[in-house]
């Protein structure tokens, strides 16, 4: 999946991947996609829950070599 912006959260643990995601979303326009790269397994549950709470669209998770690549589409401001 092609992302418009990527944030690297490898080595960060809960809640920092969500905090960094929230910060990065400010730089995206509505409809653009953010890729979050993390190695904290908690992101598999935390990101869908955060998206449900904030209204952003959770697009999925790809696991590659011990890292999670999470994709989120920005909804309105």
BELVEN-V645134 format. One record per residue. N is the residue number from 1. PSI is psi in radians with two decimals (* if undefined). OMEGA is omega in whole degrees, 0 to 359 (NA if undefined). Layout:
{{N,PSI,OMEGA} {N,PSI,OMEGA}}
This chain:
{{1,2.38,181} {2,2.24,180} {3,2.64,176} {4,-0.43,182} {5,2.60,181} {6,2.44,174} {7,2.25,182} {8,2.00,180} {9,0.34,179} {10,2.27,181} {11,-0.10,178} {12,2.51,181} {13,2.86,184} {14,2.27,9} {15,0.22,188} {16,-0.70,177} {17,-0.64,178} {18,-0.70,179} {19,-0.81,180} {20,-0.66,177} {21,-0.82,180} {22,-0.73,179} {23,-0.76,183} {24,-0.54,181} {25,-0.41,180} {26,-0.40,182} {27,-0.07,181} {28,2.65,172} {29,2.77,179} {30,2.31,179} {31,-0.27,179} {32,2.79,186} {33,2.32,175} {34,2.31,173} {35,2.23,177} {36,2.13,178} {37,2.16,183} {38,2.77,174} {39,0.10,176} {40,2.05,182} {41,-0.41,181} {42,-0.38,182} {43,-0.42,180} {44,-0.54,178} {45,-0.65,186} {46,-0.72,185} {47,-0.80,176} {48,-0.66,179} {49,-0.72,179} {50,-0.73,179} {51,-0.73,179} {52,-0.64,182} {53,-0.63,186} {54,-0.26,181} {55,-0.07,176} {56,2.71,185} {57,2.08,176} {58,2.09,185} {59,-0.33,177} {60,3.04,181} {61,2.34,172} {62,2.31,178} {63,2.19,180} {64,2.05,173} {65,0.81,177} {66,0.10,177} {67,2.60,178} {68,2.24,177} {69,1.91,186} {70,2.39,183} {71,2.28,183} {72,2.29,176} {73,2.28,182} {74,2.30,172} {75,3.12,185} {76,2.89,183} {77,*,NA}}
